[in-house]
Amino acid sequence: SETAMGGLVVATILSVLLVAVALQSGPFSKVRALVPMASLMWYLTTLVACYWLHAPLLADGVIVPAISEMGISTSGRLMYRVGFGFC
């Protein structure tokens, strides 16, 4: 949907800005501590979003699909690629 795509674009821009600010700050800056936390948030958000997008395609009896299987659907593929690309 357009709302999800807009959120993905905003999150991408904020992540790039965070890395740019972290690079400009000194080596012992507190801003640099936010970069690994942002990576963890990308990872968790990507897992949740891909699982939610893949839920209608789950086979009977499967509760948690393989991580690579969650990027099969057309809608999940973009989230899978962008999300794990930013991790």
PESULBEL-V506077 format. One record per residue. N is the residue number from 1. RES is the residue in three letters. SS is DSSP state (@ for helix, = for strand, . for the rest). PSI is psi in radians with two decimals (none if undefined). OMEGA is omega in degrees with one decimal (NA if undefined). Layout:
n->N res->RES ss->SS psi->PSI omega->OMEGA
n->N res->RES ss->SS psi->PSI omega->OMEGA
This chain:
n->1 res->SER ss->. psi->2.90 omega->-177.8
n->2 res->GLU ss->@ psi->-0.58 omega->179.6
n->3 res->THR ss->@ psi->-0.76 omega->178.8
n->4 res->ALA ss->@ psi->-0.71 omega->179.7
n->5 res->MET ss->@ psi->-0.70 omega->177.1
n->6 res->GLY ss->@ psi->-0.71 omega->177.4
n->7 res->GLY ss->@ psi->-0.66 omega->178.3
n->8 res->LEU ss->@ psi->-0.70 omega->178.6
n->9 res->VAL ss->@ psi->-0.77 omega->179.7
n->10 res->VAL ss->@ psi->-0.76 omega->179.4
n->11 res->ALA ss->@ psi->-0.66 omega->178.4
n->12 res->THR ss->@ psi->-0.80 omega->179.7
n->13 res->ILE ss->@ psi->-0.76 omega->179.3
n->14 res->LEU ss->@ psi->-0.65 omega->178.4
n->15 res->SER ss->@ psi->-0.74 omega->178.2
n->16 res->VAL ss->@ psi->-0.73 omega->177.4
n->17 res->LEU ss->@ psi->-0.70 omega->178.7
n->18 res->LEU ss->@ psi->-0.77 omega->179.1
n->19 res->VAL ss->@ psi->-0.69 omega->178.9
n->20 res->ALA ss->@ psi->-0.75 omega->179.1
n->21 res->VAL ss->@ psi->-0.69 omega->179.4
n->22 res->ALA ss->@ psi->-0.64 omega->178.1
n->23 res->LEU ss->@ psi->-0.60 omega->-179.1
n->24 res->GLN ss->@ psi->-0.46 omega->-179.5
n->25 res->SER ss->. psi->2.94 omega->-178.5
n->26 res->GLY ss->. psi->2.95 omega->-177.2
n->27 res->PRO ss->. psi->-0.36 omega->-179.2
n->28 res->PHE ss->. psi->0.45 omega->-178.5
n->29 res->SER ss->. psi->2.56 omega->177.1
n->30 res->LYS ss->. psi->-0.36 omega->178.7
n->31 res->VAL ss->. psi->-0.59 omega->-180.0
n->32 res->ARG ss->@ psi->-0.42 omega->177.6
n->33 res->ALA ss->@ psi->-0.34 omega->180.0
n->34 res->LEU ss->@ psi->-0.37 omega->-176.5
n->35 res->VAL ss->@ psi->-0.83 omega->176.7
n->36 res->PRO ss->@ psi->-0.59 omega->177.8
n->37 res->MET ss->@ psi->-0.64 omega->176.4
n->38 res->ALA ss->@ psi->-0.67 omega->177.2
n->39 res->SER ss->@ psi->-0.74 omega->177.4
n->40 res->LEU ss->@ psi->-0.70 omega->178.2
n->41 res->MET ss->@ psi->-0.70 omega->176.0
n->42 res->TRP ss->@ psi->-0.78 omega->-178.0
n->43 res->TYR ss->@ psi->-0.89 omega->-178.0
n->44 res->LEU ss->@ psi->-0.73 omega->178.6
n->45 res->THR ss->@ psi->-0.69 omega->178.6
n->46 res->THR ss->@ psi->-0.78 omega->178.1
n->47 res->LEU ss->@ psi->-0.82 omega->-178.5
n->48 res->VAL ss->@ psi->-0.79 omega->-178.7
n->49 res->ALA ss->@ psi->-0.74 omega->179.0
n->50 res->CYS ss->@ psi->-0.68 omega->177.6
n->51 res->TYR ss->@ psi->-0.75 omega->-179.7
n->52 res->TRP ss->@ psi->-0.73 omega->179.0
n->53 res->LEU ss->@ psi->-0.50 omega->-177.5
n->54 res->HIS ss->@ psi->-0.22 omega->-175.2
n->55 res->ALA ss->@ psi->-0.73 omega->179.2
n->56 res->PRO ss->@ psi->-0.32 omega->-177.3
n->57 res->LEU ss->@ psi->0.00 omega->-178.1
n->58 res->LEU ss->. psi->2.42 omega->175.8
n->59 res->ALA ss->. psi->2.77 omega->178.9
n->60 res->ASP ss->. psi->2.31 omega->178.0
n->61 res->GLY ss->. psi->-0.17 omega->179.3
n->62 res->VAL ss->. psi->2.14 omega->179.9
n->63 res->ILE ss->. psi->-0.81 omega->-179.8
n->64 res->VAL ss->. psi->1.97 omega->-180.0
n->65 res->PRO ss->. psi->2.90 omega->174.3
n->66 res->ALA ss->. psi->2.58 omega->-175.5
n->67 res->ILE ss->. psi->-0.62 omega->179.6
n->68 res->SER ss->. psi->-0.41 omega->179.8
n->69 res->GLU ss->@ psi->-0.43 omega->-177.5
n->70 res->MET ss->@ psi->-0.21 omega->178.1
n->71 res->GLY ss->@ psi->0.24 omega->-176.8
n->72 res->ILE ss->. psi->-0.75 omega->-176.5
n->73 res->SER ss->. psi->2.67 omega->-178.3
n->74 res->THR ss->@ psi->-0.76 omega->-178.7
n->75 res->SER ss->@ psi->-0.57 omega->-179.4
n->76 res->GLY ss->@ psi->-0.37 omega->-176.4
n->77 res->ARG ss->@ psi->-0.78 omega->-179.6
n->78 res->LEU ss->@ psi->-0.80 omega->179.9
n->79 res->MET ss->@ psi->-0.71 omega->179.9
n->80 res->TYR ss->@ psi->-0.83 omega->-177.8
n->81 res->ARG ss->@ psi->-0.82 omega->-177.4
n->82 res->VAL ss->@ psi->-0.80 omega->-177.0
n->83 res->GLY ss->@ psi->-0.87 omega->-179.4
n->84 res->PHE ss->@ psi->-0.36 omega->174.1
n->85 res->GLY ss->@ psi->-0.55 omega->179.8
n->86 res->PHE ss->@ psi->-0.20 omega->177.2
n->87 res->CYS ss->. psi->none omega->NA
